Amino acid sequence: VLLGSSATFRVGLTGPWKVQWYRNGERIPGANNAVYTTPPSTQGDDGALFYAIVQSPQGMQKSDEVMLSIFT
């Protein structure tokens, strides 16, 4: 994303399952929807890794990790 812009990440769900987003392995408070939009990016966000944990009746699954790249 461009410096100062937000990034949006999505996981595709086929049920009303619980989602929790993480940044660099740390839980993001309040990020519990299939779509997560970051606050406006700073240079310090470059290289941050984001992923989601989805909980269904069959268990938990981790999404692929994605790296946020900041462009100026």
N, C-alpha and C positions, 0 to 999 in steps of 0.2 A: 504494500500500500504506500501511498505518498505520505511523507512525514506530516503529521497532524491529522490524518484521516483515520477512520475506523475500519477495521476488518470484520467480516462476518463469516462465521463458520457454521456448518449445518451437518447434522446426522439424519439419515433417512430412517424413519421408524414405521413399523407396521402395526403398532399397538399403542395403548396409553401407558407407556413404560416410563420409569424414572430415569432422568438424565442428570449427570453432574459433569461440568466442564472443569478442566485443570490447565494451569499454565506452569510450565517447567516443573511438573510434578506436584504442584500446590493447588489445593481445591480453591476454586473461585467462588466466594460467597455469593449466593443468589443466582448463580448461573445454572439454572435447572430446566431449561427448555431445549428443544431440538435445535434451536437457532441461538447462537451466541454472538453478540456484537461487542467488540472491544471498545474501551474509551478511546479518545483521540490518541494516536500513536506518538511516541517520543523516540529519540534515537536509541535510548536504552532498551526499547522493545525489539530491536533488530536481533533476529536469531532466536526469539522466544519460541518454545514448543507448546502447542495446544493439542489437547485430545479430550474425548468425552468417555465416560463410563456409563453404559446403559444397563439398567437392571430390569429384567423381565421375569416372568414366572419360571422360566427355564434356567436362570442364572444371570451372571454378569458378563458383559463383553466390552472390551476397550476398542475404541475407534482407532484408525490410523492416526499417527502424530503428524501434524503439519507445522512447518516452520514459518514464522512471520518474518518477512523481509521488508525493510523500510527503504524507500527510494526518495531521494531529494531532488 
